[in-house]
Amino acid sequence: MKPNRLPLHILMAVIGSGAAVISVGLYTMYPAWRWHREPLHSAMESLGGLAAIAMAVVLFQRTGSGGGRLYPVATGFLGMGLLEEFHAVVEPGNAFILLRNMASLTGAFGFSLIWFPKFSESPARKRVLAWGIGGFSLALGAWAIAFPEHIPAMLRDHTFTPTAVAPQSFACILFLAAALRFTTEYRHSGGAEDALLASLAFLFALAEGMFIYSTLWDARWWFWHVIRLTAYLLVLGSMVYGYRRMVVDLEASLAQTTRAEEAARRSEQQLREALDRRERMAQDLHDGIIQSVFAMGLSLERCQGLVMKNPPEAVDLLGRARASLKSIIRNLRAYITGLEPEMTEGAHLPTVLTSLARTMEHADNFRCRVDIDPSAAERITSDQATHIVFIVREAISNSLRHAGARNESISLQWHGDGVRLMIEDDGRGFNTDTVEGHGEGLKNMAARARKLGARFFLSSQPGGGTRIVFDIPMERVHA
């Protein structure tokens, strides 16, 4: 279903008839009336010229140098506007009328080229047209002002001569032809732009037609100036409307861009949080559950050797392994459901670390000494305590699995402006220059040090054991 369209041809017929009736009525009622007001006339022509030049600039910006069917219309506005400005500044006389004639004829020529759409397909022809019209208008305006004596007579006994009437008549025909073309295109497309340009061309044609029958400064002369000014006001209104629509579109685009940026930031934040959770889970699984499984494996291995030698101790170890297995299952369920691992309170660190050491000591010939200052442990937050437990578990596991250590010491003491966690073993050690090749454990320790805000030191050498130090500054310790 086609949208309702403005009956433009009917509107033009009504406007044309009304203008003709008003023109005849003014002449009939005030045949001898004259109103000589050059400042008002200059203001009207200057305003019209500026509006035409502004419309030309807008159309040039829209069409660009590579295409656009309205490019010739833009050149018509440009030439008409420039000559209108020259016309506004000269005194009444032959140059005054000539510039008026040529402004109308130049504008009409540009408008009439709408009948030749292929003309706009050539960038070279368009450049020649734009520079030609602009240069011609400037040169003609300067010549008319500099050499008015070379201009033929345009006015005789307050009546326009045929030399003055002929260009206006031709301009009227060209504007009418352009109005017909734009009206036809409007009937097919329904575009508001075609309706506007059809109306402009028709109003310009009316003004040029009335010029022919008017006399300088009489009522009809002023009336056709009012019609032209109305056309220029339509131009200004179109530009204001276009500007406001552009502002609204820009605001909507800006709001949409802002929403998209905000959505992107939220997505980025969610992704970062997901990656952080994944990294934390990987660290906790590696340093917690995997090391607990390893410790339980050591207990079962020792239990296997004690089944025949010392059954009561084997039973005790199996009971501890069972309890450890339940703890592992509970932690795994927490990870599966997205729950955080259980937090260790700082005050409980001596008990937790001692229990961890005793569990790991089930390996043959391995002893772990724990030295925890209770006053230092009480200043440790639950989050820090949880990290410390993971670090110690990983360190003991590395000592057993990789270093072959027989003795290990764990110390948590006041040190300078904070608390120091130190873990030492007498294992085989390693070359710290190739620390990246020693698995995820040390990487996780470094990551936990960053989360603790602690200084992380690692010292080791082949055959000389390993020492790991975490210095947690006072400002990071709970007061």
C-alpha positions in Angstrom: 0.0 0.0 0.0 1.5 3.3 -1.1 1.8 6.1 1.4 -0.3 9.3 0.9 1.5 11.9 -1.1 1.1 15.6 -1.4 -0.8 16.5 -4.6 2.1 18.8 -5.6 0.8 19.7 -9.1 -2.5 20.8 -7.6 -0.7 22.8 -5.0 1.5 24.5 -7.6 -1.6 25.3 -9.7 -3.3 26.9 -6.7 -0.1 28.9 -5.8 0.4 30.0 -9.4 -3.3 31.1 -9.8 -3.2 32.9 -6.4 0.0 34.7 -7.3 -1.4 35.8 -10.7 -4.6 37.1 -9.0 -2.6 39.0 -6.4 -0.3 40.5 -9.0 -3.2 41.7 -11.2 -5.1 43.0 -8.1 -2.0 45.0 -6.9 -1.6 46.6 -10.4 -5.4 47.3 -10.6 -5.6 48.8 -7.1 -2.2 50.6 -7.0 -1.2 51.3 -10.7 0.9 54.4 -9.8 2.3 53.2 -6.4 6.1 53.2 -6.0 8.1 52.4 -2.9 11.8 53.2 -3.3 13.6 51.4 -0.5 17.1 50.4 -1.5 18.3 49.3 1.9 15.4 46.9 2.3 15.9 45.6 -1.2 19.6 45.1 -0.6 18.9 43.2 2.6 16.4 40.9 0.9 18.8 40.2 -2.0 21.7 39.6 0.3 19.7 37.2 2.4 18.6 35.3 -0.7 22.1 35.2 -2.1 23.6 33.8 1.2 20.8 31.2 1.4 21.6 30.1 -2.2 25.3 29.8 -1.6 24.7 27.9 1.6 22.4 25.5 -0.2 25.1 25.0 -2.9 27.6 24.1 -0.2 25.2 21.6 1.4 24.5 20.0 -2.0 28.2 19.9 -2.9 29.0 18.2 0.4 26.3 15.7 -0.1 27.0 14.8 -3.7 30.8 15.0 -3.5 33.1 15.0 -6.5 32.3 11.5 -7.6 28.6 11.5 -8.2 25.1 12.9 -7.5 22.3 14.0 -9.7 21.9 17.3 -7.9 25.4 18.5 -8.6 24.2 20.8 -11.5 21.5 22.2 -9.2 24.2 23.0 -6.7 26.2 24.9 -9.3 23.0 26.8 -10.2 22.5 27.8 -6.6 26.2 28.9 -6.4 26.0 31.1 -9.5 22.7 32.6 -8.5 23.9 33.3 -5.0 27.1 35.0 -6.1 25.3 37.2 -8.6 22.6 38.0 -6.1 25.3 39.4 -3.8 26.7 41.6 -6.5 23.1 42.7 -7.4 22.5 43.7 -3.8 25.5 46.1 -3.6 25.1 48.1 -6.9 22.9 51.1 -7.3 19.7 50.9 -9.5 20.6 51.1 -13.1 21.7 48.9 -16.0 24.2 46.9 -14.0 21.6 46.5 -11.3 19.1 44.9 -13.7 21.7 42.9 -15.7 23.0 41.2 -12.5 19.4 40.4 -11.6 18.8 38.9 -15.0 22.0 36.8 -15.0 21.4 35.5 -11.5 18.1 34.2 -12.6 19.4 32.8 -15.8 22.4 31.1 -14.1 20.2 29.5 -11.5 17.7 28.3 -14.1 20.4 26.8 -16.2 21.7 24.7 -13.3 18.2 23.6 -12.4 17.4 22.7 -16.0 20.3 20.2 -16.2 18.2 17.9 -14.0 16.7 16.8 -17.4 20.1 15.4 -18.3 21.0 12.9 -15.5 23.9 11.4 -17.5 25.6 14.8 -17.3 26.3 14.2 -13.6 28.0 10.9 -14.3 31.2 12.5 -15.5 33.4 14.0 -12.7 35.4 16.0 -15.3 32.2 17.7 -16.7 31.0 18.4 -13.1 34.3 20.1 -12.2 34.2 22.1 -15.3 30.6 23.1 -14.6 31.3 24.1 -11.0 34.4 26.1 -11.7 32.9 27.6 -14.9 29.7 28.8 -13.2 31.6 30.1 -10.2 34.3 31.9 -12.3 31.7 33.3 -14.7 29.6 34.7 -11.9 32.5 36.4 -10.1 33.9 37.8 -13.4 30.5 39.1 -14.6 29.8 40.7 -11.2 33.2 42.4 -11.1 32.8 43.6 -14.8 29.3 45.0 -14.2 30.5 47.0 -11.3 33.7 48.2 -12.9 32.3 49.0 -16.4 28.6 49.9 -16.1 28.8 52.1 -19.2 29.3 49.1 -21.4 26.0 47.5 -20.4 23.1 47.9 -22.8 20.0 49.8 -21.7 17.8 47.8 -19.4 15.3 50.4 -18.4 13.4 53.0 -20.4 10.8 55.3 -18.9 10.6 53.1 -15.8 9.8 50.1 -18.0 12.1 47.1 -18.6 13.5 46.9 -22.1 13.4 43.7 -24.2 17.1 43.2 -23.4 16.1 43.0 -19.7 12.9 40.9 -20.3 14.4 38.3 -22.6 16.8 36.7 -20.1 14.0 36.7 -17.5 11.6 35.0 -19.9 14.1 32.3 -20.8 14.9 31.8 -17.0 11.2 31.5 -16.3 10.9 28.7 -19.0 13.9 26.8 -17.6 12.7 27.0 -14.0 9.3 25.7 -15.1 10.9 22.8 -17.0 12.9 22.0 -13.9 9.8 22.2 -11.7 8.1 19.8 -14.1 11.0 17.3 -13.9 11.2 17.4 -10.1 7.4 17.0 -9.9 7.5 14.0 -12.1 10.3 12.4 -10.0 8.3 13.2 -6.9 5.3 11.4 -8.2 7.4 8.3 -8.7 9.6 8.4 -5.6 7.6 10.4 -3.1 10.8 12.0 -1.8 10.6 15.2 0.2 13.7 16.5 -1.5 12.1 16.3 -5.0 9.0 18.1 -3.6 11.2 20.8 -2.1 13.2 21.4 -5.3 10.0 21.3 -7.4 8.5 24.0 -5.2 11.6 26.1 -5.3 11.9 25.9 -9.1 8.2 26.8 -9.4 8.5 29.8 -7.1 11.5 31.0 -9.0 9.6 30.7 -12.2 6.7 32.7 -10.8 9.1 35.5 -9.7 10.8 35.6 -13.1 7.4 35.7 -14.9 6.2 38.6 -12.8 9.4 40.5 -13.4 8.4 40.7 -17.0 5.2 42.6 -16.2 6.5 44.7 -13.3 8.0 48.2 -13.1 10.9 49.2 -10.9 9.8 49.7 -7.3 6.0 49.2 -8.0 3.8 46.8 -6.1 4.2 43.9 -8.5 8.0 44.4 -8.4 8.0 44.1 -4.7 5.6 41.1 -4.8 7.9 39.0 -7.0 10.7 39.9 -4.6 8.6 38.5 -1.8 8.0 35.3 -3.8 11.8 34.9 -4.3 12.4 35.6 -0.6 9.8 32.9 0.2 11.7 30.4 -2.0 14.9 31.3 -0.2 13.2 30.9 3.2 12.2 27.4 2.0 15.9 26.8 1.3 16.9 28.0 4.8 14.1 26.0 6.4 15.3 22.9 4.5 18.9 23.4 5.8 17.7 24.0 9.3 15.6 20.9 9.2 18.4 18.9 7.7 20.8 20.2 10.4 18.4 19.3 13.2 17.8 15.9 11.7 21.5 15.4 11.4 22.0 16.4 15.1 19.2 14.0 16.1 20.8 11.2 14.1 24.2 12.0 15.5 22.8 12.0 19.1 21.0 8.7 18.4 24.2 7.3 16.8 26.2 8.5 19.8 23.8 7.0 22.2 23.9 3.7 20.3 27.7 3.8 20.2 27.8 4.6 24.0 25.4 1.6 24.6 27.6 -0.6 22.4 30.8 0.5 24.2 29.1 -0.1 27.6 28.0 -3.5 26.5 31.5 -4.2 25.2 33.0 -3.1 28.5 30.5 -5.3 30.4 31.4 -8.2 28.1 35.1 -7.5 28.6 34.6 -7.3 32.3 32.7 -10.6 32.4 35.3 -12.3 30.2 38.1 -11.0 32.5 36.2 -12.2 35.5 35.6 -15.6 33.9 39.3 -15.9 33.0 40.3 -14.8 36.5 37.9 -17.4 37.9 39.3 -20.0 35.5 42.9 -19.1 36.5 42.1 -19.1 40.2 40.3 -22.5 39.9 43.3 -23.9 38.0 45.7 -22.7 40.7 43.5 -24.0 43.5 43.0 -27.4 41.8 46.7 -27.7 41.2 47.8 -26.5 44.6 44.9 -27.9 46.6 43.2 -31.0 45.3 46.0 -32.4 43.3 48.5 -32.0 46.1 45.9 -33.6 48.5 45.6 -36.6 46.2 49.4 -36.8 46.1 49.5 -36.8 49.9 46.8 -39.4 50.1 48.8 -41.5 47.6 51.8 -41.3 49.9 49.7 -42.5 52.8 48.3 -45.4 50.9 51.8 -46.3 49.7 53.0 -46.4 53.2 49.9 -48.2 54.4 50.7 -50.9 51.8 54.0 -51.5 53.5 52.5 -51.6 57.0 49.7 -54.0 56.4 51.8 -57.0 57.4 54.3 -55.2 59.7 52.1 -53.0 61.7 48.3 -53.5 61.1 47.1 -51.0 63.7 49.1 -48.2 62.1 48.0 -49.3 58.7 44.4 -49.0 59.8 45.1 -45.6 61.3 46.6 -44.5 58.0 43.6 -45.9 56.1 41.3 -43.9 58.3 43.2 -40.7 57.6 43.2 -41.4 53.9 39.4 -42.0 54.0 39.0 -38.6 55.8 41.3 -37.0 53.2 39.3 -38.5 50.4 36.1 -37.1 51.8 37.7 -33.7 52.0 38.8 -34.0 48.4 35.3 -35.0 47.2 33.8 -32.1 49.2 36.2 -29.6 47.6 35.5 -31.1 44.1 31.8 -30.6 44.6 32.4 -27.0 45.6 34.4 -26.4 42.4 31.7 -28.1 40.3 29.0 -25.9 41.8 31.1 -22.8 41.5 31.6 -22.3 45.3 34.8 -20.8 46.6 37.1 -23.1 48.5 36.8 -23.1 52.3 38.8 -20.2 53.8 41.4 -20.7 56.5 41.4 -18.2 59.4 44.8 -16.7 60.2 44.5 -17.8 63.9 44.1 -21.4 62.6 47.3 -21.4 60.5 49.5 -23.2 63.1 47.0 -26.0 63.4 46.3 -26.3 59.7 49.9 -26.2 58.6 51.0 -28.6 61.3 48.3 -31.0 60.2 49.4 -30.6 56.6 53.0 -31.3 57.6 52.0 -34.4 59.5 50.0 -35.7 56.6 52.9 -35.3 54.2 55.3 -37.0 56.7 53.7 -40.3 56.0 56.3 -40.7 53.3 59.3 -42.7 54.6 62.2 -40.8 55.9 60.6 -37.3 55.5 60.3 -34.9 58.3 58.7 -31.5 58.3 59.2 -28.9 61.1 56.6 -26.2 61.5 57.4 -22.9 63.4 54.5 -20.5 63.4 54.4 -17.3 65.5 50.8 -17.1 66.8 50.9 -13.3 67.0 51.9 -13.1 63.4 49.4 -15.7 62.3 46.6 -13.8 64.0 47.4 -10.7 61.9 46.9 -12.7 58.7 43.5 -12.4 56.9 41.5 -15.4 55.9 42.2 -14.8 52.2 45.9 -14.5 52.9 45.8 -17.6 55.1 44.2 -19.6 52.3 46.9 -18.6 49.9 49.6 -19.5 52.4 48.1 -23.0 52.9 48.1 -23.6 49.1 51.7 -22.3 48.9 52.9 -24.6 51.7 51.1 -27.6 50.3 52.7 -27.0 46.8 56.1 -26.5 48.3 56.0 -29.7 50.3 54.7 -31.6 47.3 57.5 -30.3 45.2 60.1 -31.3 47.8 58.8 -34.8 47.9 58.1 -35.4 44.2 60.9 -33.5 42.5 63.6 -32.7 45.0 63.7 -35.9 46.9 64.0 -34.0 50.2 64.3 -35.6 53.6 63.8 -32.6 55.8 61.7 -29.4 55.4 61.0 -26.5 57.6 58.0 -24.1 57.5 58.3 -20.7 59.3 55.9 -17.8 59.7 57.4 -15.0 61.7 57.4 -11.2 62.1 60.0 -9.7 59.9 60.8 -6.0 59.6 57.6 -4.2 58.5 55.5 -7.3 57.9 55.3 -11.1 58.1 57.7 -13.6 56.4 56.7 -17.1 55.3 59.8 -19.2 54.6 59.9 -22.7 53.4 63.3 -24.6 53.1 64.2 -28.2 52.1 67.4 -30.2 51.8 66.5 -31.7 48.4 68.5 -31.9 45.2 67.7 -28.3 44.2 67.6 -27.0 40.7 69.0 -24.2 38.4 66.8 -21.1 39.0 67.7 -19.8 35.5 65.4 -22.5 34.1 62.7 -22.0 36.6 60.1 -21.8 33.8 60.7 -25.4 33.0 59.7 -26.6 36.5 55.9 -26.9 36.0 53.0 -24.8 37.1 53.7 -24.9 40.8 56.3 -22.1 40.9 54.2 -20.1 38.5 51.3 -20.4 40.8 53.4 -19.3 43.7 54.4 -16.2 41.9 50.8 -15.5 41.0 49.7 -15.9 44.6 52.5 -13.6 45.7 51.1 -10.8 43.4 47.6 -11.4 44.9 49.1 -11.2 48.4 51.0 -8.0 47.5 54.1 -9.9 48.8 57.7 -10.0 47.7 58.6 -13.5 46.4 62.1 -14.8 46.6 63.4 -18.2 45.4 66.9 -19.5 45.9 68.1 -22.9 44.9 71.1 -24.6 43.3 71.7 -28.2 42.2 72.5 -30.3 45.3 72.0 -27.4 47.7 68.3 -27.5 48.5 65.6 -24.8 47.9 64.4 -21.8 49.9 61.2 -20.0 49.2 60.4 -16.7 50.9 57.2 -14.6 50.9 57.4 -11.2 52.6 53.9 -9.8 53.2 54.2 -6.0 54.1 52.4 -4.6 57.1 49.8 -2.6 55.1 48.6 -5.9 53.6 48.4 -7.6 57.0 45.2 -7.3 58.9 45.6 -4.9 61.8 
